[in-house]
Amino acid sequence: MEAYEGFWSLTQKALWFALKSLGLPVVPNDVSRLLEAYACLKPFEDTKKALKSLSGYPKLILSNGTPSMLDRLAKNAGLGGFFEAVLSVDAARAYRPSPKAYALAFQRLKLDSNELAMVSSNPFDVIGAKRSGMRSVWVARSNRPMDDLGYMPDLTLNSLLDLHRALAL
């Protein structure tokens, strides 16, 4: 299926569906408050320190979120100044892990896929990046095994702070 609908719209629909499926009341003000929580997500404890240690490397955010969601989130989390760009898959009209989504990063940084690495704690991102020709780094925050779908990360870390040390080798 090649249909595309923005992440914000899909998130709203998914929340309404979950509430209905669980037999919970759908109260518009409560739904709005829950959805607004997306703009207030806090970064993991190691994120800012790790990003500071990577100041010499180009970095960008590539997200399934909409541009307006990402702008608010990056600003509210205090992360905006760490990245060369904040990219939404809206521009590709395809969600990660589609190769079309990862191509946005290659185009923005003007690099070949093998010159980039996707750093993520989401196995689907590690797999999608590998399938797109990128190197991949899995931050295994949850102590769960990596999905075994034929693509494994080039590097597995327990903390984002370990990335700078790994790049220095």
ROZAKE-691390 format. One record per residue (C-alpha): residue number from 1; x, y, z. Coordinates in steps of 0.2 Angstrom, whole numbers, always signed. Layout:
ROZAKE-691390
{atom NUM,{X,Y,Z}}
...
***
This chain:
ROZAKE-691390
{atom 1,{+0,+0,+0}}
{atom 2,{+7,+17,-5}}
{atom 3,{-5,+28,+3}}
{atom 4,{+2,+41,+14}}
{atom 5,{-6,+51,+28}}
{atom 6,{+3,+63,+40}}
{atom 7,{+9,+56,+57}}
{atom 8,{-1,+68,+67}}
{atom 9,{-17,+62,+59}}
{atom 10,{-13,+44,+61}}
{atom 11,{-8,+47,+79}}
{atom 12,{-25,+55,+82}}
{atom 13,{-34,+40,+74}}
{atom 14,{-24,+27,+83}}
{atom 15,{-28,+35,+100}}
{atom 16,{-46,+36,+96}}
{atom 17,{-46,+18,+91}}
{atom 18,{-36,+12,+106}}
{atom 19,{-49,+21,+118}}
{atom 20,{-64,+14,+109}}
{atom 21,{-56,-4,+108}}
{atom 22,{-53,-3,+127}}
{atom 23,{-71,+3,+130}}
{atom 24,{-64,+19,+137}}
{atom 25,{-73,+35,+135}}
{atom 26,{-67,+47,+121}}
{atom 27,{-67,+64,+129}}
{atom 28,{-60,+77,+116}}
{atom 29,{-51,+88,+129}}
{atom 30,{-43,+72,+137}}
{atom 31,{-38,+66,+119}}
{atom 32,{-31,+83,+115}}
{atom 33,{-20,+83,+131}}
{atom 34,{-13,+66,+128}}
{atom 35,{-9,+71,+110}}
{atom 36,{+0,+87,+116}}
{atom 37,{+11,+76,+127}}
{atom 38,{+21,+73,+110}}
{atom 39,{+27,+91,+111}}
{atom 40,{+34,+88,+128}}
{atom 41,{+43,+72,+127}}
{atom 42,{+59,+73,+137}}
{atom 43,{+76,+66,+129}}
{atom 44,{+85,+52,+137}}
{atom 45,{+96,+57,+151}}
{atom 46,{+112,+54,+141}}
{atom 47,{+106,+63,+125}}
{atom 48,{+112,+81,+127}}
{atom 49,{+129,+76,+134}}
{atom 50,{+131,+64,+120}}
{atom 51,{+126,+77,+107}}
{atom 52,{+139,+89,+114}}
{atom 53,{+153,+76,+113}}
{atom 54,{+148,+74,+94}}
{atom 55,{+150,+92,+90}}
{atom 56,{+162,+89,+76}}
{atom 57,{+150,+77,+66}}
{atom 58,{+136,+82,+55}}
{atom 59,{+119,+77,+63}}
{atom 60,{+101,+77,+59}}
{atom 61,{+85,+71,+65}}
{atom 62,{+75,+60,+53}}
{atom 63,{+58,+57,+59}}
{atom 64,{+41,+50,+55}}
{atom 65,{+33,+65,+64}}
{atom 66,{+26,+80,+54}}
{atom 67,{+37,+96,+53}}
{atom 68,{+27,+106,+65}}
{atom 69,{+27,+92,+78}}
{atom 70,{+46,+90,+76}}
{atom 71,{+49,+109,+77}}
{atom 72,{+40,+110,+94}}
{atom 73,{+47,+94,+101}}
{atom 74,{+65,+99,+97}}
{atom 75,{+62,+116,+104}}
{atom 76,{+54,+110,+120}}
{atom 77,{+67,+96,+123}}
{atom 78,{+81,+109,+121}}
{atom 79,{+89,+99,+106}}
{atom 80,{+86,+111,+91}}
{atom 81,{+104,+118,+91}}
{atom 82,{+113,+101,+90}}
{atom 83,{+107,+97,+73}}
{atom 84,{+110,+103,+55}}
{atom 85,{+93,+99,+50}}
{atom 86,{+76,+92,+57}}
{atom 87,{+69,+81,+43}}
{atom 88,{+51,+75,+42}}
{atom 89,{+47,+60,+31}}
{atom 90,{+32,+71,+25}}
{atom 91,{+44,+77,+11}}
{atom 92,{+46,+59,+4}}
{atom 93,{+28,+54,+8}}
{atom 94,{+34,+38,+15}}
{atom 95,{+37,+32,+32}}
{atom 96,{+53,+25,+39}}
{atom 97,{+59,+11,+36}}
{atom 98,{+55,+15,+18}}
{atom 99,{+71,+19,+8}}
{atom 100,{+63,+34,+1}}
{atom 101,{+63,+41,+19}}
{atom 102,{+81,+38,+22}}
{atom 103,{+85,+46,+5}}
{atom 104,{+80,+63,+13}}
{atom 105,{+96,+62,+24}}
{atom 106,{+107,+58,+9}}
{atom 107,{+100,+72,-1}}
{atom 108,{+101,+85,+14}}
{atom 109,{+119,+81,+18}}
{atom 110,{+125,+78,+0}}
{atom 111,{+133,+61,+5}}
{atom 112,{+132,+44,-1}}
{atom 113,{+122,+31,+9}}
{atom 114,{+137,+22,+15}}
{atom 115,{+144,+38,+22}}
{atom 116,{+130,+40,+34}}
{atom 117,{+125,+30,+50}}
{atom 118,{+108,+29,+57}}
{atom 119,{+109,+30,+76}}
{atom 120,{+93,+23,+84}}
{atom 121,{+85,+13,+98}}
{atom 122,{+72,+7,+86}}
{atom 123,{+76,-10,+78}}
{atom 124,{+65,-5,+63}}
{atom 125,{+76,+10,+60}}
{atom 126,{+92,+0,+61}}
{atom 127,{+85,-13,+48}}
{atom 128,{+78,+1,+37}}
{atom 129,{+95,+10,+37}}
{atom 130,{+105,-5,+33}}
{atom 131,{+93,-10,+19}}
{atom 132,{+95,+8,+12}}
{atom 133,{+114,+6,+12}}
{atom 134,{+118,+15,+27}}
{atom 135,{+128,+10,+42}}
{atom 136,{+118,+8,+58}}
{atom 137,{+121,+10,+76}}
{atom 138,{+108,+2,+88}}
{atom 139,{+107,+10,+105}}
{atom 140,{+100,-5,+115}}
{atom 141,{+92,+4,+129}}
{atom 142,{+79,-9,+134}}
{atom 143,{+90,-24,+136}}
{atom 144,{+78,-33,+123}}
{atom 145,{+86,-43,+108}}
{atom 146,{+88,-35,+91}}
{atom 147,{+74,-41,+79}}
{atom 148,{+81,-55,+68}}
{atom 149,{+76,-50,+51}}
{atom 150,{+92,-53,+42}}
{atom 151,{+100,-36,+45}}
{atom 152,{+110,-33,+60}}
{atom 153,{+118,-16,+66}}
{atom 154,{+136,-12,+63}}
{atom 155,{+138,-7,+81}}
{atom 156,{+127,-10,+96}}
{atom 157,{+129,+2,+111}}
{atom 158,{+121,+2,+128}}
{atom 159,{+121,+21,+129}}
{atom 160,{+122,+36,+117}}
{atom 161,{+137,+42,+127}}
{atom 162,{+147,+27,+120}}
{atom 163,{+145,+33,+102}}
{atom 164,{+159,+46,+104}}
{atom 165,{+171,+34,+111}}
{atom 166,{+167,+21,+97}}
{atom 167,{+170,+34,+83}}
{atom 168,{+186,+39,+91}}
{atom 169,{+193,+22,+88}}
***
